[in-house]
Amino acid sequence: MSRADNPYDNAWAESFWGRLKAELDMLRGGYESIGQLKSVLFEYIDGYYNTRRLHSSLNYLNPTAFEAEYYRQTG
């Protein structure tokens, strides 16, 4: 939740959920079970979003590569 008078607190979360819904076509229907939804979400987040998807805010690196570069530079 956003702090009072700070509409940008939650911008990253809104962006993530927007991309998630768009890329998984979640608006077209549901999933047969919670287990199936969990599997699809895990595959998307851990298999694509954090490892392959390029993020403009991270200088067009994926989060895994950005984090590796950060730790390489800092020590």
Secondary structure, 3 states (H helix, E strand, C coil): CCCCCCCCCCHHHHHHHHHHHHHCCHHHCCCCCHHHHHHHHHHHHHHHHCCCCCEHHHCCECHHHHHHHHHHHHC
